[in-house]
Amino acid sequence: MWGGGGTSCCGHFQNLVDYICEENQKIQSSKAELISINPHAAHGSEVDRLKAKEKALRRKQERQMAKHYEILAKEQPTFSEEDAKHYKTISYQLSVDIPEIESVKEELTDYQVDKRNISIVCCDSRIACGKIVTNELFEKHYKHGSKFLTSFPDGTTQIFYPSGNLAIIRVPNKINGFTCIVQEDMPTNPAILALLDSSGRSSCYHPNGNVWVYINILGGQYSDQAGNRVRAWNWSSSVISSPFVSFKPVFLALNHYVGIRILEQDKISITFLAMGQQARISVGTKVKLLNAKEIPALRYLNGDDLLLLASLIKIRRLFHKLEGCVNFPSSQVWEKLKQPSYLSSLSLKLIALCHNSGMKQDIITTIAAMINENI
């Protein structure tokens, strides 16, 4: 092949030869360039990197603000108590503690029994080993010889675990009917698993002590282990209007031996089964409301419950305000932010709930001032 100094037959051929020679020299002289993977200093200073992060954060916040104002433009920013009349329900969760022992003055009937607004008939009965137990001295034993059940003429009944520890005791109460106490299988200081009264009020407890099921003469509620209410109901004997669903049967296993069956207000029973021996104690109640219109429709709510809900709304408003301060520390934009739509909706529903539950005007005024307070 001719070099750059050779003579060619024409100019085009000479240009082609020169181009080939140049490319050949480039290929021979070029070497593979490897990328260094050794540690090296960061590109740019730390100040530059901080500025870049702040710029990216500002852009993100601007996009959030744009979306927020777009949502606010489609919403009603304010509300009044008149608007609240269109709302009928509110969703909430409340924790429940074990109720303290109440005085005899309440008579375990919840609502104006002394004024004869309620007629209560106790539905007590006892069945042991397939036999209806009457008011007489009656005893049964396990196969290994330890005592299983003892019944006395006054209706007092004792049921024992196979270990010999007391499981259930049934005693006459001071008003009408009987009271049953179920406790765990422990020789000393046993925990109370359930307290059932044939006058209309009963409570069952989770192993951690929180209320599991609570019932009274108007209805009841079922809670989880954390104390949060899962569902509530009114008995079919109650003719008052209620936001709660009708009752569905409840079956509880307090431990391996004791179970609670709640089929209706007059069909509540404690069942005990151990080593082939079985007993059942009924503690149901038949209730007739003589003047149901005098009973508030939302009997389960009181002023403290509604004040707690108002406090919850206020706390969430404060958190929303704090979030605005964190996102815009050097700007006054957060001062113009309005509360989220779900808080406005909850506020409306809470005011409506206050009116529908028959709360006093001073409580309604306090709650309205709390949820409308400038923060």
C-alpha contacts under 8 A as a table, 3 or more apart, distances in Angstrom:
res1	aa1	res2	aa2	distance
2	W	5	G	7.67
2	W	6	G	5.56
2	W	17	V	7.25
3	G	6	G	5.55
3	G	17	V	7.59
3	G	18	D	7.81
3	G	21	C	7.44
4	G	17	V	7.37
4	G	18	D	6.03
4	G	21	C	7.52
7	T	14	Q	7.78
8	S	11	G	7.21
8	S	13	F	6.55
8	S	14	Q	5.65
9	C	13	F	7.07
9	C	14	Q	7.82
10	C	13	F	5.58
10	C	14	Q	6.45
11	G	14	Q	5.03
11	G	15	N	6.28
12	H	15	N	5.19
12	H	16	L	6.39
13	F	16	L	5.14
13	F	17	V	6.30
14	Q	17	V	5.12
14	Q	18	D	6.24
15	N	18	D	5.12
15	N	19	Y	6.19
16	L	19	Y	5.18
16	L	20	I	6.30
17	V	20	I	5.25
17	V	21	C	6.30
18	D	21	C	5.18
18	D	22	E	6.28
19	Y	22	E	5.23
19	Y	23	E	6.30
20	I	23	E	5.28
20	I	24	N	6.16
21	C	24	N	5.09
21	C	25	Q	6.31
22	E	25	Q	5.19
22	E	26	K	6.33
23	E	26	K	5.08
23	E	27	I	6.27
24	N	27	I	5.24
24	N	28	Q	6.32
25	Q	28	Q	5.17
25	Q	29	S	6.09
26	K	29	S	5.22
26	K	30	S	5.93
27	I	30	S	5.46
42	A	45	S	7.51
44	G	48	D	6.19
44	G	49	R	7.06
45	S	48	D	5.23
45	S	49	R	6.51
46	E	49	R	5.07
46	E	50	L	6.24
47	V	50	L	5.12
47	V	51	K	6.18
48	D	51	K	5.12
48	D	52	A	6.21
49	R	52	A	5.05
49	R	53	K	6.29
50	L	53	K	5.08
50	L	54	E	6.16
51	K	54	E	5.09
51	K	55	K	6.08
52	A	55	K	5.09
52	A	56	A	6.24
53	K	56	A	5.11
53	K	57	L	6.14
54	E	57	L	5.00
54	E	58	R	6.11
55	K	58	R	5.14
55	K	59	R	6.30
56	A	59	R	5.16
56	A	60	K	6.30
57	L	60	K	5.04
57	L	61	Q	6.15
58	R	61	Q	5.03
58	R	62	E	6.05
59	R	62	E	5.09
59	R	63	R	6.32
60	K	63	R	5.19
60	K	64	Q	6.32
61	Q	64	Q	4.93
61	Q	65	M	6.06
61	Q	327	N	7.21
62	E	65	M	5.02
62	E	66	A	6.15
63	R	66	A	5.11
63	R	67	K	6.35
64	Q	67	K	5.17
64	Q	68	H	6.08
65	M	68	H	4.92
65	M	69	Y	6.14
66	A	69	Y	5.38
66	A	70	E	6.18
67	K	70	E	5.04
67	K	71	I	6.32
68	H	71	I	5.20
68	H	72	L	6.23
69	Y	72	L	4.93
69	Y	73	A	6.07
70	E	73	A	5.31
70	E	74	K	6.98
71	I	74	K	5.47
71	I	75	E	6.72
72	L	75	E	5.12
72	L	76	Q	7.68
72	L	77	P	7.28
75	E	341	S	7.38
76	Q	79	F	7.56
77	P	338	K	7.62
77	P	344	S	7.96
78	T	344	S	7.69
79	F	83	D	6.41
79	F	84	A	7.78
79	F	344	S	7.59
79	F	348	L	6.99
80	S	83	D	5.39
80	S	84	A	6.67
80	S	348	L	7.73
81	E	84	A	5.00
81	E	85	K	7.09
81	E	348	L	7.45
81	E	351	I	6.60
81	E	352	A	7.61
82	E	85	K	5.80
83	D	86	H	6.05
83	D	87	Y	7.95
83	D	348	L	7.28
84	A	87	Y	5.54
84	A	348	L	4.94
84	A	349	K	6.25
84	A	351	I	5.95
84	A	352	A	4.81
85	K	88	K	7.40
85	K	352	A	5.41
85	K	355	H	7.99
86	H	352	A	7.52
87	Y	348	L	7.08
87	Y	349	K	5.46
87	Y	352	A	5.77
87	Y	353	L	7.86
88	K	349	K	6.74
88	K	352	A	6.25
88	K	353	L	6.49
88	K	356	N	7.57
89	T	243	P	7.79
89	T	349	K	6.28
89	T	352	A	7.85
89	T	353	L	6.69
90	I	346	L	7.03
90	I	349	K	5.58
90	I	350	L	6.59
90	I	353	L	7.20
92	Y	309	L	7.66
93	Q	228	N	5.84
93	Q	229	R	6.34
94	L	227	G	7.45
94	L	228	N	5.64
94	L	229	R	6.70
95	S	226	A	7.18
95	S	227	G	4.75
95	S	228	N	5.09
95	S	229	R	7.43
96	V	210	N	6.88
96	V	211	V	6.59
96	V	227	G	4.91
96	V	228	N	6.79
96	V	229	R	7.96
97	D	210	N	5.85
97	D	211	V	6.52
97	D	227	G	7.11
98	I	209	G	6.93
98	I	210	N	5.91
98	I	211	V	5.82
102	E	106	E	7.29
103	S	106	E	6.22
103	S	107	E	7.81
104	V	107	E	5.22
104	V	108	L	7.44
106	E	109	T	6.83
106	E	110	D	6.65
107	E	110	D	7.46
107	E	113	V	7.82
107	E	175	I	6.87
108	L	199	S	6.62
108	L	200	G	7.14
108	L	201	R	6.32
109	T	112	Q	7.73
109	T	113	V	6.47
109	T	199	S	6.47
109	T	200	G	6.20
109	T	201	R	6.90
109	T	216	N	7.26
109	T	217	I	6.50
110	D	113	V	7.66
110	D	216	N	7.04
110	D	217	I	7.01
111	Y	117	N	7.96
111	Y	118	I	7.86
112	Q	115	K	5.26
112	Q	116	R	6.74
112	Q	117	N	6.25
112	Q	118	I	7.48
113	V	116	R	4.97
113	V	117	N	5.97
113	V	118	I	5.84
113	V	119	S	7.96
114	D	117	N	7.83
116	R	119	S	7.03
116	R	290	L	7.86
117	N	289	L	6.30
117	N	290	L	5.14
117	N	291	N	5.73
117	N	292	A	7.90
118	I	287	V	6.82
118	I	288	K	5.75
118	I	289	L	4.79
118	I	290	L	5.55
118	I	291	N	7.62
119	S	287	V	5.61
119	S	288	K	5.02
119	S	289	L	6.53
119	S	290	L	7.09
120	I	199	S	6.94
120	I	200	G	7.98
120	I	285	T	6.74
120	I	286	K	5.70
120	I	287	V	4.67
120	I	288	K	6.62
121	V	199	S	7.65
121	V	285	T	5.82
121	V	286	K	4.98
121	V	287	V	6.48
122	C	176	N	7.37
122	C	177	G	5.80
122	C	198	S	5.46
122	C	199	S	6.19
122	C	283	V	7.29
122	C	284	G	6.34
122	C	285	T	4.74
122	C	286	K	6.34
123	C	198	S	6.88
123	C	266	D	6.40
123	C	282	S	6.85
123	C	283	V	5.97
123	C	284	G	4.93
123	C	285	T	5.43
123	C	286	K	7.08
124	D	177	G	6.98
124	D	178	F	7.38
124	D	198	S	6.85
124	D	281	I	7.38
124	D	282	S	5.19
124	D	283	V	5.06
124	D	284	G	6.56
125	S	132	I	7.62
125	S	133	V	7.61
125	S	281	I	5.91
125	S	282	S	5.14
125	S	283	V	7.29
126	R	132	I	5.82
126	R	133	V	5.34
126	R	134	T	7.69
126	R	279	A	7.51
126	R	280	R	5.86
126	R	281	I	4.64
126	R	282	S	6.38
127	I	130	G	6.05
127	I	131	K	5.33
127	I	132	I	4.41
127	I	133	V	5.62
127	I	279	A	5.58
127	I	280	R	5.14
127	I	281	I	6.47
128	A	131	K	5.27
128	A	132	I	6.47
128	A	133	V	6.63
128	A	278	Q	6.08
128	A	279	A	4.24
128	A	280	R	6.41
129	C	277	Q	6.27
129	C	278	Q	5.38
129	C	279	A	6.08
130	G	278	Q	7.78
130	G	279	A	7.79
133	V	136	E	7.72
133	V	138	F	7.65
133	V	151	S	7.81
134	T	153	P	7.73
134	T	155	G	7.85
135	N	151	S	7.79
135	N	152	F	6.60
135	N	153	P	4.22
135	N	154	D	6.10
135	N	155	G	5.64
136	E	151	S	6.95
136	E	152	F	5.65
136	E	153	P	4.09
136	E	154	D	7.67
136	E	155	G	7.87
137	L	150	T	7.44
137	L	151	S	5.45
137	L	152	F	4.59
137	L	153	P	5.54
138	F	149	L	7.81
138	F	150	T	5.72
138	F	151	S	4.92
138	F	152	F	6.66
139	E	147	K	7.77
139	E	148	F	7.62
139	E	149	L	5.50
139	E	150	T	4.54
139	E	151	S	6.40
140	K	147	K	6.35
140	K	148	F	5.42
140	K	149	L	5.11
140	K	150	T	6.69
141	H	144	H	7.99
141	H	145	G	5.90
141	H	146	S	5.68
141	H	147	K	4.32
141	H	148	F	4.55
141	H	149	L	6.71
142	Y	145	G	5.34
142	Y	146	S	5.53
142	Y	147	K	6.11
142	Y	148	F	5.64
142	Y	162	P	7.30
142	Y	275	M	7.17
142	Y	277	Q	7.06
143	K	146	S	7.59
143	K	275	M	7.92
146	S	162	P	7.09
146	S	164	G	6.63
147	K	150	T	7.77
147	K	160	F	6.70
147	K	164	G	7.03
148	F	159	I	5.76
148	F	160	F	5.11
148	F	161	Y	7.00
148	F	162	P	7.27
148	F	277	Q	7.66
149	L	157	T	7.31
149	L	158	Q	5.61
149	L	159	I	4.51
149	L	160	F	6.29
150	T	157	T	5.70
150	T	158	Q	5.15
150	T	159	I	6.62
151	S	155	G	6.64
151	S	156	T	5.88
151	S	157	T	4.36
151	S	158	Q	6.44
152	F	155	G	5.56
152	F	156	T	5.29
152	F	157	T	6.31
153	P	156	T	7.21
154	D	172	P	7.76
155	G	170	R	7.54
155	G	171	V	6.78
155	G	172	P	6.95
156	T	169	I	7.34
156	T	170	R	5.24
156	T	171	V	4.63
156	T	172	P	6.73
157	T	168	I	7.86
157	T	169	I	5.64
157	T	170	R	4.91
157	T	171	V	6.80
158	Q	166	L	7.17
158	Q	167	A	7.63
158	Q	168	I	5.81
158	Q	169	I	4.63
158	Q	170	R	6.52
159	I	166	L	6.24
159	I	167	A	5.57
159	I	168	I	5.05
159	I	169	I	6.46
160	F	163	S	7.73
160	F	164	G	5.72
160	F	165	N	5.61
160	F	166	L	4.46
160	F	167	A	4.91
160	F	168	I	6.87
161	Y	164	G	5.34
161	Y	165	N	5.38
161	Y	166	L	6.18
161	Y	167	A	5.67
161	Y	185	D	6.79
161	Y	257	Y	7.99
161	Y	274	A	7.41
162	P	165	N	7.46
162	P	274	A	7.02
162	P	275	M	7.54
163	S	185	D	7.80
165	N	185	D	5.99
165	N	186	M	6.37
165	N	187	P	5.77
166	L	169	I	7.51
166	L	183	Q	7.41
166	L	185	D	7.22
167	A	182	V	5.82
167	A	183	Q	5.45
167	A	184	E	6.51
167	A	185	D	6.55
168	I	180	C	6.85
168	I	181	I	5.64
168	I	182	V	4.59
168	I	183	Q	6.51
169	I	180	C	5.67
169	I	181	I	5.43
169	I	182	V	6.81
170	R	178	F	6.53
170	R	179	T	5.65
170	R	180	C	4.36
170	R	181	I	6.55
171	V	178	F	5.51
171	V	179	T	5.49
171	V	180	C	6.57
172	P	176	N	7.57
172	P	177	G	6.03
172	P	178	F	4.22
172	P	179	T	6.10
173	N	176	N	6.13
173	N	177	G	6.16
173	N	178	F	5.12
173	N	179	T	5.83
175	I	199	S	7.98
176	N	198	S	7.68
176	N	199	S	6.45
177	G	197	D	7.62
177	G	198	S	5.52
177	G	199	S	6.40
178	F	197	D	6.03
178	F	198	S	5.64
178	F	199	S	7.72
178	F	283	V	7.52
179	T	195	L	7.29
179	T	196	L	5.79
179	T	197	D	4.39
179	T	198	S	6.42
180	C	194	A	7.98
180	C	195	L	5.83
180	C	196	L	5.13
180	C	197	D	6.26
181	I	192	I	7.20
181	I	193	L	7.74
181	I	194	A	5.92
181	I	195	L	4.77
181	I	196	L	6.57
182	V	192	I	6.05
182	V	193	L	5.35
182	V	194	A	5.03
182	V	195	L	6.45
183	Q	190	P	5.99
183	Q	191	A	5.63
183	Q	192	I	4.45
183	Q	193	L	5.03
183	Q	194	A	7.00
184	E	190	P	5.46
184	E	191	A	5.65
184	E	192	I	6.58
184	E	193	L	6.41
184	E	255	N	7.82
185	D	190	P	6.86
186	M	189	N	7.02
186	M	190	P	5.14
187	P	190	P	6.92
192	I	195	L	7.49
192	I	205	Y	7.58
193	L	204	C	5.98
193	L	205	Y	5.29
193	L	206	H	7.26
193	L	207	P	7.51
193	L	254	L	6.62
194	A	202	S	7.63
194	A	203	S	5.66
194	A	204	C	4.14
194	A	205	Y	5.93
195	L	202	S	5.60
195	L	203	S	5.26
195	L	204	C	6.33
196	L	201	R	6.58
196	L	202	S	4.15
196	L	203	S	6.20
196	L	204	C	7.91
196	L	283	V	6.96
197	D	200	G	6.07
197	D	201	R	5.53
197	D	202	S	5.60
197	D	283	V	6.40
198	S	201	R	7.18
198	S	283	V	4.65
198	S	284	G	5.58
198	S	285	T	5.70
199	S	285	T	6.22
200	G	215	I	7.40
200	G	216	N	5.22
200	G	217	I	4.88
200	G	265	Q	7.99
200	G	284	G	7.37
200	G	285	T	5.67
201	R	214	Y	7.57
201	R	215	I	5.45
201	R	216	N	4.23
201	R	217	I	6.49
202	S	213	V	7.94
202	S	214	Y	5.83
202	S	215	I	5.33
202	S	216	N	6.64
203	S	211	V	6.92
203	S	212	W	7.36
203	S	213	V	5.63
203	S	214	Y	4.50
203	S	215	I	6.53
204	C	211	V	6.07
204	C	212	W	5.28
204	C	213	V	5.09
204	C	214	Y	6.55
205	Y	208	N	7.80
205	Y	209	G	5.62
205	Y	210	N	5.59
205	Y	211	V	4.51
205	Y	212	W	4.66
205	Y	213	V	6.91
206	H	209	G	5.28
206	H	210	N	5.39
206	H	211	V	6.16
206	H	212	W	5.41
206	H	225	Q	6.08
206	H	254	L	7.81
207	P	210	N	7.53
208	N	225	Q	7.22
210	N	225	Q	6.29
210	N	226	A	7.00
210	N	227	G	5.73
211	V	214	Y	6.91
211	V	223	S	6.61
211	V	225	Q	7.75
211	V	227	G	6.40
212	W	222	Y	5.87
212	W	223	S	5.02
212	W	224	D	6.33
212	W	225	Q	7.01
212	W	227	G	7.51
213	V	220	G	7.25
213	V	221	Q	5.82
213	V	222	Y	4.61
213	V	223	S	6.25
214	Y	220	G	5.44
214	Y	221	Q	5.51
214	Y	222	Y	6.72
215	I	218	L	7.81
215	I	219	G	5.71
215	I	220	G	3.90
215	I	221	Q	6.45
216	N	219	G	5.55
216	N	220	G	6.04
217	I	235	W	7.91
217	I	287	V	6.83
218	L	234	N	5.84
218	L	235	W	6.05
218	L	238	S	6.28
219	G	232	A	7.50
219	G	233	W	5.43
219	G	234	N	3.96
219	G	235	W	5.02
220	G	232	A	5.67
220	G	233	W	5.54
220	G	234	N	6.55
220	G	235	W	7.97
221	Q	229	R	6.84
221	Q	230	V	7.51
221	Q	231	R	5.72
221	Q	232	A	4.05
221	Q	233	W	6.32
222	Y	229	R	5.90
222	Y	230	V	5.57
222	Y	231	R	5.38
222	Y	232	A	6.24
223	S	226	A	7.77
223	S	227	G	5.53
223	S	228	N	5.27
223	S	229	R	4.16
223	S	230	V	5.02
223	S	231	R	7.11
224	D	227	G	5.37
224	D	228	N	5.53
224	D	229	R	6.50
224	D	230	V	6.45
225	Q	228	N	7.44
229	R	232	A	7.57
232	A	244	F	6.01
232	A	245	V	7.09
233	W	244	F	5.16
233	W	245	V	5.41
233	W	246	S	5.55
233	W	247	F	5.29
234	N	238	S	6.58
234	N	242	S	7.27
234	N	244	F	6.72
234	N	245	V	7.22
234	N	246	S	6.08
234	N	247	F	6.36
235	W	238	S	5.53
235	W	246	S	7.08
235	W	247	F	6.31
235	W	264	E	7.39
235	W	265	Q	6.48
236	S	239	V	7.27
236	S	246	S	7.25
236	S	247	F	7.52
237	S	287	V	6.59
237	S	288	K	6.50
237	S	289	L	7.64
238	S	288	K	7.65
238	S	289	L	6.81
238	S	292	A	7.61
239	V	289	L	7.84
239	V	292	A	6.74
240	I	292	A	6.16
240	I	293	K	6.89
240	I	295	I	7.68
240	I	297	A	6.26
241	S	297	A	5.85
242	S	245	V	7.82
242	S	297	A	5.73
242	S	298	L	6.66
243	P	298	L	7.57
247	F	264	E	7.66
248	K	263	L	7.44
249	P	261	R	7.59
249	P	262	I	5.61
249	P	263	L	4.65
249	P	264	E	7.00
250	V	260	I	7.91
250	V	261	R	6.09
250	V	262	I	5.06
250	V	263	L	6.61
251	F	259	G	7.28
251	F	260	I	5.76
251	F	261	R	4.85
251	F	262	I	6.40
252	L	259	G	5.51
252	L	260	I	5.00
252	L	261	R	6.65
253	A	256	H	7.11
253	A	257	Y	7.98
253	A	258	V	6.22
253	A	259	G	4.43
253	A	260	I	6.49
254	L	257	Y	7.70
254	L	258	V	5.58
254	L	259	G	5.63
254	L	260	I	7.40
255	N	258	V	5.58
255	N	259	G	7.23
257	Y	272	F	5.54
257	Y	273	L	5.30
257	Y	274	A	5.97
258	V	270	I	7.08
258	V	271	T	5.77
258	V	272	F	4.74
258	V	273	L	6.83
259	G	270	I	5.91
259	G	271	T	5.20
259	G	272	F	6.58
260	I	268	I	7.50
260	I	269	S	5.98
260	I	270	I	4.83
260	I	271	T	6.32
261	R	267	K	7.92
261	R	268	I	5.73
261	R	269	S	5.34
261	R	270	I	6.51
261	R	271	T	7.70
262	I	265	Q	7.38
262	I	267	K	6.21
262	I	268	I	4.54
262	I	269	S	6.67
263	L	266	D	7.99
263	L	267	K	5.35
263	L	268	I	6.22
264	E	267	K	4.85
264	E	268	I	6.56
264	E	284	G	7.93
265	Q	268	I	6.51
265	Q	284	G	5.80
265	Q	285	T	5.72
265	Q	286	K	6.67
266	D	283	V	7.57
266	D	284	G	3.88
266	D	285	T	4.40
266	D	286	K	5.30
267	K	282	S	7.07
267	K	283	V	7.43
267	K	284	G	5.00
267	K	285	T	7.59
268	I	282	S	5.76
268	I	283	V	5.52
268	I	284	G	4.72
269	S	280	R	6.57
269	S	281	I	5.44
269	S	282	S	4.17
269	S	283	V	5.81
269	S	284	G	7.11
270	I	280	R	5.53
270	I	281	I	5.15
270	I	282	S	6.41
270	I	283	V	7.90
271	T	278	Q	7.44
271	T	279	A	5.90
271	T	280	R	4.50
271	T	281	I	6.64
272	F	278	Q	5.56
272	F	279	A	5.20
272	F	280	R	6.30
273	L	276	G	6.86
273	L	277	Q	5.74
273	L	278	Q	4.49
273	L	279	A	6.69
274	A	277	Q	5.38
274	A	278	Q	6.62
289	L	292	A	5.35
291	N	294	E	6.11
291	N	295	I	7.83
292	A	295	I	5.53
293	K	296	P	7.47
295	I	299	R	7.36
296	P	299	R	5.47
296	P	357	S	6.59
296	P	358	G	6.75
297	A	356	N	7.84
297	A	357	S	6.49
298	L	301	L	5.92
298	L	356	N	7.48
298	L	357	S	5.06
299	R	302	N	7.59
299	R	357	S	7.53
301	L	305	D	6.06
301	L	306	L	7.29
301	L	357	S	7.17
302	N	305	D	5.43
302	N	306	L	6.64
302	N	359	M	7.75
303	G	306	L	5.25
303	G	307	L	6.15
303	G	359	M	6.93
303	G	363	I	6.86
304	D	307	L	5.06
304	D	308	L	6.14
305	D	308	L	5.17
305	D	309	L	6.43
306	L	309	L	5.05
306	L	310	A	6.26
306	L	350	L	7.47
306	L	354	C	7.30
306	L	367	I	7.67
307	L	310	A	5.00
307	L	311	S	6.16
307	L	367	I	6.31
308	L	311	S	5.02
308	L	312	L	6.21
309	L	312	L	5.00
309	L	313	I	6.40
309	L	350	L	7.64
310	A	313	I	5.18
310	A	314	K	6.29
310	A	347	S	7.81
310	A	350	L	7.54
310	A	367	I	6.00
310	A	370	M	6.57
310	A	371	I	6.02
311	S	314	K	5.02
311	S	315	I	6.13
311	S	370	M	7.35
311	S	371	I	7.70
312	L	315	I	5.13
312	L	316	R	6.30
313	I	316	R	5.21
313	I	317	R	6.26
313	I	343	L	6.64
313	I	346	L	7.58
313	I	347	S	7.34
313	I	371	I	6.58
314	K	317	R	5.04
314	K	318	L	6.32
314	K	370	M	6.97
314	K	371	I	5.77
315	I	318	L	5.05
315	I	319	F	6.33
316	R	319	F	5.04
316	R	320	H	6.22
316	R	343	L	7.90
317	R	320	H	5.08
317	R	321	K	6.27
317	R	339	Q	6.56
317	R	343	L	7.60
317	R	375	I	7.95
318	L	321	K	5.03
318	L	322	L	6.19
318	L	375	I	7.06
319	F	322	L	5.02
319	F	323	E	6.15
320	H	323	E	5.12
320	H	324	G	6.46
320	H	339	Q	7.20
321	K	324	G	5.15
321	K	325	C	6.44
321	K	334	W	7.52
321	K	375	I	7.82
322	L	325	C	5.02
322	L	326	V	6.27
323	E	326	V	5.15
323	E	327	N	6.18
324	G	327	N	5.19
324	G	328	F	5.99
324	G	334	W	5.09
324	G	337	L	7.78
325	C	328	F	5.29
325	C	329	P	5.26
325	C	334	W	6.30
326	V	329	P	5.54
328	F	331	S	5.39
328	F	332	Q	7.51
328	F	333	V	7.09
328	F	334	W	6.47
331	S	334	W	7.14
332	Q	335	E	5.57
332	Q	336	K	7.50
333	V	336	K	5.56
333	V	337	L	7.02
334	W	337	L	5.18
339	Q	343	L	6.62
339	Q	344	S	7.06
340	P	343	L	5.60
340	P	344	S	6.74
341	S	344	S	5.11
341	S	345	S	6.24
342	Y	345	S	5.01
342	Y	346	L	6.15
343	L	346	L	5.02
343	L	347	S	6.09
344	S	347	S	5.09
344	S	348	L	6.33
345	S	348	L	5.17
345	S	349	K	6.28
346	L	349	K	5.09
346	L	350	L	6.00
347	S	350	L	5.11
347	S	351	I	6.32
347	S	371	I	6.74
348	L	351	I	5.36
348	L	352	A	6.32
349	K	352	A	5.00
349	K	353	L	6.02
350	L	353	L	4.96
350	L	354	C	6.24
351	I	354	C	5.12
351	I	355	H	6.60
351	I	364	I	7.22
351	I	367	I	7.75
351	I	368	A	7.00
352	A	355	H	5.25
352	A	356	N	6.19
353	L	356	N	5.03
353	L	357	S	5.93
354	C	357	S	5.40
354	C	358	G	6.56
354	C	359	M	5.58
354	C	364	I	6.22
355	H	358	G	5.51
355	H	359	M	6.25
355	H	364	I	7.70
356	N	359	M	7.80
359	M	363	I	6.58
359	M	364	I	6.71
360	K	363	I	5.49
360	K	364	I	6.51
361	Q	364	I	5.02
361	Q	365	T	6.08
362	D	365	T	5.05
362	D	366	T	6.18
363	I	366	T	5.08
363	I	367	I	6.20
364	I	367	I	5.17
364	I	368	A	6.10
365	T	368	A	5.15
365	T	369	A	6.14
366	T	369	A	5.20
366	T	370	M	6.17
367	I	370	M	5.02
367	I	371	I	6.33
368	A	371	I	5.45
368	A	372	N	6.07
369	A	372	N	5.20
369	A	373	E	5.74
370	M	373	E	5.36
